[in-house]
Every structure is written in C-alpha cells, then in structure tokens.
Amino acid sequence: MTELLSNENQRTQLMGQNRMEFLLFKLDNSTQSYAINVFKVREAQPCPKLTRIPCMHQYIRGVAHIRGQNISIIDLRAASGGQPIDETSEAFVIITEYNSTVQGFLVASVDQIINLNWKNILPPPEGLGKNNYLTSVAQVGDDLVDIIDVEKILDEINPNNINISDVINNKTIPDNLEGKFIFIADDSSVARHQLKRTINEMGIDVIEAHNGAEALEMLHEINNTENLRENLLMVISDIEMPKMDGYTLCSTIKTSEELKDIYVILHSSLSGMCDNSVFDKFGANDFIPKFSPDVLTDAIIAGIYAIR
C-alpha cells in the first residue's frame, strides 16, 4: 500500500481534470467503505505499538513513533460516532497531513485506491442532520462510499483559533466596506464556519456555497444582479468539493467572459503537497493553506487592495 501511495506525479496530473484519487478503508467488519483523499495520505501500514499519554483526548488511542516522528493516532471509528476499535494490533493506521499537521487515523482495514470524477461525488443525503461526519458520498460500483469530514473531527479534538490577532488587527483594513461581501465555497461546515467568523470579524459579510457547482451557479446569479456584482469583493474556494472541485471552479471563472475579473483565492488543507506554481495555471490570484485567521486576513487585505 505504501508503494501505491508514492506516485505523486500521477496524482498531480489529475489537477484541473475534476478528478481525484481516494484511498478506501473500513471502520469495522461490515461491507461499508469510507474514503480519504490520497493527496492527504503519507502512507498506510499495520498499526504499530502505541504509547498512552496522560490526559489524552478520548478519541486518541496513543502516540506512535513512525519514521523518526511521534504521531498522535486517532480512532476514526470512535471519532465519527461509533464504538472504539477493539484490537489495535489487528488494525491499520493511515498517516495523513491536514492543515500542516500530521496525524494517524486508526481504521479496521485498508482496501484500495480508486480514481473518481468529482461530478460523481455528491453531497450527503438530506435529513442526516448537522451532526453527521460526512462531506460527500460516492457511487463505486454497486456500493456507496462515505467520504468523512476529517476537518470536523480534527476541530473537535483540537479546535482552531478563529480570532484575528492584535498584530493583524492593528493593520490598516481598507475602508468603505459597508455592504461588501466575500463569496466562500467549501463542503465542510467547520471550514465554512471558520471562514465566516474571521471574515465577519473584519466587518465583511459572507455568502456561502457548499460545492463548486453550486458556487458557479450562484456566481452567475450574483453577476446578473447589479447591486451584488458591485459589492462582491472576491471568491475564497476550497479545492476538494463534490460535483466540481476548486481547480475547475477557479479555471471556469477565469475563462468566463462574465466572471473572469473576479479575484479568486484557493484555500486548502492540501498545503503540504503543492506550491503556488500549480495554482497559477488555474488562474488563481492567491493560494493560502487552512486554517490561519491571520494568513486569511492578510490575503483578504491584499486582495482588496489589488482590485482597487
């Protein structure tokens, strides 16, 4: 499995094709499969020896020493609402990098890597409630695969600070922002909440979309409404989203005669895998990693000054 996860060049070529590779795994002995974006996976291996640390969060089963690094191992089944995995010696660990942090997820078994088009990945069914841990669902053969909202789980274990620091607050925020708004697109409810809180702290309103396809439709509606068009400051978009990913959304905006002048910031937890040159080819004006309120605020200030 480690060898399968090593082909970074092949995965990089998928950028801009509205496709992504996912690692399938199981949380128990049932037939239900779950998925995680391969871009966020360093490796998958049998669970090593875990060391217990006093006062650990209830979802953390221990710390493992892997390739010279001490890594917290999170029981993904327990963290997503199920019972803890019984025997760690028979389980597997998926080592991931999210938002510039490294952690391991304890799972029952690891299956295979599949290549999916984001068009075939849909939002979770309505009626699941706000407390579900899914960002999307994919049809794979005759089965439905659940894609877990890892950002929500990580935020519950170690909540992100969403307040702007005094250093940034003391910077000159552009004036005449009354009635102005920023459009955000992200499939994670936690990520949207983080963005909205920080942007509102700057005195700027927010309009939000849950995926790239919805965002594009809403942007065309905004463009056709004079008042909204004049007050739109910029778009801040996640990359991984069902129906249409952020790469495709950005490139579509930039190649649209009606929307091409919109300032676009790509905002992603894929920070460890890509540099700015990758995002330049999709026409993005900026790229920032998730989630730092100060970095976000700096990028927004720079964007406002750039469009004036």
C-alpha positions as CSV (number, residue, x, y, z in Angstrom):
1,M,0.0,0.0,0.0
2,T,2.9,2.4,0.8
3,E,4.2,1.9,-2.8
4,L,0.7,2.7,-4.2
5,L,0.7,6.0,-2.3
6,S,4.1,7.1,-3.6
7,N,3.1,8.1,-7.2
8,E,2.7,11.8,-6.5
9,N,3.4,12.8,-10.2
10,Q,0.4,10.7,-11.4
11,R,-1.9,12.3,-8.9
12,T,-0.6,15.8,-9.7
13,Q,-1.6,15.3,-13.3
14,L,-5.2,14.9,-12.1
15,M,-5.3,18.5,-11.0
16,G,-7.7,20.5,-13.2
17,Q,-9.4,17.4,-14.6
18,N,-12.1,17.5,-11.8
19,R,-10.8,14.1,-10.7
20,M,-9.1,12.8,-7.6
21,E,-7.7,9.5,-6.2
22,F,-9.2,8.2,-2.9
23,L,-7.9,5.5,-0.5
24,L,-10.8,3.2,0.5
25,F,-10.8,1.7,4.0
26,K,-13.2,0.2,6.5
27,L,-14.0,1.1,10.1
28,D,-15.4,-2.4,11.1
29,N,-16.1,-5.8,9.6
30,S,-19.1,-4.6,7.6
31,T,-19.2,-4.0,3.9
32,Q,-19.4,-0.2,4.3
33,S,-16.4,1.6,2.8
34,Y,-15.0,5.0,3.6
35,A,-12.6,7.2,1.6
36,I,-9.9,9.8,2.1
37,N,-8.2,11.9,-0.5
38,V,-4.8,10.2,-1.4
39,F,-3.2,13.7,-1.6
40,K,-3.5,13.9,2.1
41,V,-2.1,10.4,2.8
42,R,1.6,9.8,3.5
43,E,1.3,6.1,4.0
44,A,-0.8,3.3,5.3
45,Q,0.5,0.5,7.5
46,P,-0.4,-2.0,10.2
47,C,-0.9,-0.3,13.5
48,P,2.5,0.0,15.4
49,K,2.9,-0.1,19.1
50,L,1.0,2.8,20.7
51,T,2.1,4.6,23.8
52,R,-0.5,6.1,26.1
53,I,-0.1,9.7,27.2
54,P,-1.8,11.1,30.3
55,C,-4.8,13.3,29.7
56,M,-5.1,12.4,26.0
57,H,-8.3,13.3,24.2
58,Q,-10.8,10.4,24.3
59,Y,-10.5,9.8,20.6
60,I,-6.7,9.5,20.6
61,R,-5.6,5.9,21.2
62,G,-2.0,6.7,21.7
63,V,1.2,8.0,20.1
64,A,3.3,6.1,17.6
65,H,6.9,6.7,16.6
66,I,6.9,6.4,12.8
67,R,9.9,7.4,10.6
68,G,11.5,9.5,13.3
69,Q,8.3,11.4,14.2
70,N,5.9,11.0,17.2
71,I,2.4,10.9,15.7
72,S,-1.0,11.0,17.5
73,I,-3.2,8.1,16.5
74,I,-6.9,9.0,16.3
75,D,-9.5,6.2,16.5
76,L,-11.5,7.3,13.4
77,R,-14.4,4.9,14.2
78,A,-14.9,6.4,17.7
79,A,-14.3,10.0,16.4
80,S,-17.1,9.6,13.8
81,G,-19.7,8.4,16.3
82,G,-19.0,4.7,16.6
83,Q,-17.5,2.4,19.2
84,P,-13.7,2.4,19.6
85,I,-11.8,-0.2,17.6
86,D,-11.1,-3.2,19.9
87,E,-7.8,-4.6,18.9
88,T,-5.3,-2.1,17.7
89,S,-2.8,-4.9,16.9
90,E,-5.2,-6.1,14.2
91,A,-5.9,-2.6,12.8
92,F,-4.2,-0.3,10.4
93,V,-3.0,3.3,10.6
94,I,-3.4,5.9,7.8
95,I,-0.8,8.6,8.2
96,T,-2.1,12.0,6.9
97,E,-1.2,15.6,6.7
98,Y,-4.1,18.1,7.2
99,N,-3.6,21.9,7.6
100,S,0.1,21.5,8.0
101,T,-0.2,18.9,10.9
102,V,0.5,15.2,10.8
103,Q,-1.7,12.6,12.4
104,G,-2.6,9.0,12.1
105,F,-6.1,7.5,11.8
106,L,-6.8,4.1,13.2
107,V,-9.0,2.1,10.9
108,A,-10.1,-1.6,10.8
109,S,-8.6,-2.3,7.3
110,V,-7.3,-0.6,4.2
111,D,-8.6,-1.6,0.8
112,Q,-7.5,0.0,-2.4
113,I,-7.0,3.3,-4.3
114,I,-9.7,4.4,-6.8
115,N,-9.8,7.3,-9.3
116,L,-13.1,9.3,-9.2
117,N,-14.6,12.2,-11.0
118,W,-15.9,14.9,-8.7
119,K,-19.1,15.0,-10.8
120,N,-19.9,11.6,-9.4
121,I,-19.3,12.6,-5.8
122,L,-22.4,14.1,-4.3
123,P,-23.3,15.9,-1.0
124,P,-24.6,13.7,1.8
125,P,-28.3,12.9,1.6
126,E,-30.6,15.5,3.2
127,G,-32.0,14.6,6.6
128,L,-28.8,13.3,8.2
129,G,-28.7,16.4,10.5
130,K,-25.9,18.8,11.3
131,N,-24.0,16.3,13.4
132,N,-23.1,13.8,10.7
133,Y,-19.4,13.4,9.8
134,L,-19.7,13.2,6.0
135,T,-18.8,15.8,3.4
136,S,-19.9,13.7,0.5
137,V,-20.9,10.3,-0.9
138,A,-19.6,8.5,-4.0
139,Q,-21.1,5.7,-6.0
140,V,-18.4,3.0,-6.6
141,G,-19.9,0.0,-8.5
142,D,-23.0,-1.1,-6.6
143,D,-21.8,0.5,-3.3
144,L,-22.0,3.9,-1.7
145,V,-18.7,5.1,-0.3
146,D,-18.8,7.7,2.5
147,I,-16.2,10.5,2.5
148,I,-15.6,11.6,6.1
149,D,-15.3,15.3,7.1
150,V,-11.9,14.9,8.7
151,E,-11.6,18.7,9.3
152,K,-14.7,18.4,11.6
153,I,-13.1,15.6,13.5
154,L,-9.8,17.4,13.9
155,D,-11.5,20.6,15.0
156,E,-13.4,18.7,17.7
157,I,-10.2,17.2,19.0
158,N,-8.1,20.4,18.7
159,P,-10.3,23.4,17.8
160,N,-8.7,26.0,15.6
161,N,-8.4,29.6,16.7
162,I,-10.6,31.7,14.5
163,N,-9.8,35.1,16.1
164,I,-7.6,37.6,14.3
165,S,-4.5,38.5,16.4
166,D,-3.9,42.0,17.7
167,V,-0.9,42.3,15.3
168,I,-3.2,41.8,12.3
169,N,-6.0,43.8,13.8
170,N,-3.7,46.8,14.0
171,K,-3.0,46.7,10.3
172,T,-4.9,49.1,8.0
173,I,-8.0,47.3,6.8
174,P,-9.5,49.1,3.8
175,D,-12.3,51.4,4.4
176,N,-15.7,51.7,2.7
177,L,-16.5,48.0,3.1
178,E,-20.1,48.5,4.3
179,G,-22.4,46.3,2.2
180,K,-19.4,44.5,0.6
181,F,-19.2,40.7,0.9
182,I,-16.9,37.8,0.2
183,F,-18.2,34.6,-1.5
184,I,-16.9,31.3,0.0
185,A,-17.2,27.8,-1.3
186,D,-16.4,24.8,0.9
187,D,-18.1,21.5,1.5
188,S,-17.0,21.3,5.2
189,S,-19.4,23.0,7.6
190,V,-16.5,23.5,10.0
191,A,-14.4,25.2,7.3
192,R,-17.3,27.5,6.3
193,H,-17.8,28.4,10.0
194,Q,-14.1,29.3,10.4
195,L,-14.0,31.4,7.3
196,K,-17.3,33.2,8.1
197,R,-16.3,34.0,11.7
198,T,-12.9,35.5,10.6
199,I,-14.3,37.5,7.7
200,N,-17.2,38.8,9.8
201,E,-14.6,39.9,12.4
202,M,-13.2,42.1,9.6
203,G,-16.6,43.7,9.2
204,I,-17.3,42.0,5.9
205,D,-20.4,39.9,5.0
206,V,-20.3,36.4,3.6
207,I,-22.3,34.5,1.0
208,E,-21.6,30.7,1.0
209,A,-21.9,27.7,-1.2
210,H,-21.4,24.1,-0.4
211,N,-19.6,22.9,-3.5
212,G,-18.1,24.1,-6.8
213,A,-21.2,23.6,-9.0
214,E,-23.4,25.4,-6.6
215,A,-20.9,28.2,-6.3
216,L,-20.7,28.7,-10.1
217,E,-24.5,28.8,-10.4
218,M,-24.7,31.4,-7.6
219,L,-21.9,33.5,-9.0
220,H,-23.7,33.8,-12.3
221,E,-26.8,34.9,-10.4
222,I,-24.8,37.4,-8.5
223,N,-23.3,38.7,-11.7
224,N,-26.8,39.3,-13.1
225,T,-27.7,41.4,-10.0
226,E,-26.2,44.8,-10.3
227,N,-26.0,45.5,-6.6
228,L,-24.5,42.2,-5.7
229,R,-22.0,42.4,-8.6
230,E,-20.7,45.7,-7.4
231,N,-20.4,44.6,-3.8
232,L,-18.6,41.2,-4.4
233,L,-15.0,41.6,-3.2
234,M,-13.7,38.1,-4.1
235,V,-14.2,34.3,-4.0
236,I,-12.4,32.1,-1.5
237,S,-12.7,28.5,-2.5
238,D,-11.8,25.1,-1.1
239,I,-10.2,22.6,-3.6
240,E,-11.9,19.3,-2.6
241,M,-15.6,19.6,-3.2
242,P,-18.3,17.4,-4.6
243,K,-19.7,17.9,-8.1
244,M,-17.0,20.4,-9.1
245,D,-13.6,20.9,-7.4
246,G,-11.9,24.2,-6.7
247,Y,-9.5,23.9,-9.5
248,T,-12.3,23.5,-12.0
249,L,-14.3,26.3,-10.4
250,C,-11.4,28.7,-10.5
251,S,-10.4,27.9,-14.1
252,T,-14.1,28.2,-15.2
253,I,-14.4,31.6,-13.5
254,K,-11.2,32.8,-15.1
255,T,-12.1,31.7,-18.6
256,S,-15.7,33.1,-18.4
257,E,-16.2,36.4,-20.1
258,E,-18.7,37.4,-17.4
259,L,-16.7,36.3,-14.4
260,K,-13.0,36.5,-15.3
261,D,-12.3,39.7,-13.4
262,I,-13.3,38.1,-10.0
263,Y,-10.4,37.8,-7.6
264,V,-10.1,34.2,-6.5
265,I,-8.2,32.7,-3.5
266,L,-7.8,29.0,-3.3
267,H,-7.9,27.8,0.4
268,S,-7.0,24.3,1.1
269,S,-5.6,21.7,3.6
270,L,-3.6,20.3,0.7
271,S,-0.8,22.8,1.6
272,G,1.9,20.1,2.1
273,M,1.6,18.8,-1.5
274,C,1.5,21.8,-3.8
275,D,3.3,25.0,-4.4
276,N,1.9,28.3,-5.8
277,S,3.1,27.5,-9.4
278,V,0.5,24.7,-9.5
279,F,-2.3,27.1,-8.6
280,D,-1.1,29.8,-11.0
281,K,-2.1,27.6,-14.0
282,F,-5.7,27.6,-12.9
283,G,-5.7,31.4,-12.8
284,A,-6.0,31.7,-9.0
285,N,-4.9,35.1,-7.7
286,D,-3.6,33.6,-4.4
287,F,-3.4,30.3,-2.5
288,I,-3.4,30.0,1.3
289,P,-3.4,26.9,3.5
290,K,-6.0,26.1,6.0
291,F,-6.5,27.4,8.7
292,S,-4.9,30.5,10.0
293,P,-7.1,33.6,10.7
294,D,-4.1,35.9,10.3
295,V,-3.0,34.4,7.0
296,L,-6.6,34.6,5.8
297,T,-6.9,38.2,6.9
298,D,-3.6,39.2,5.2
299,A,-4.7,37.6,2.0
300,I,-8.1,39.3,2.0
301,I,-6.5,42.7,2.7
302,A,-4.0,42.1,-0.1
303,G,-6.8,41.1,-2.5
304,I,-8.9,44.1,-1.7
305,Y,-6.1,46.5,-2.4
306,A,-5.3,44.5,-5.6
307,I,-8.7,45.1,-7.0
308,R,-9.0,48.8,-6.2
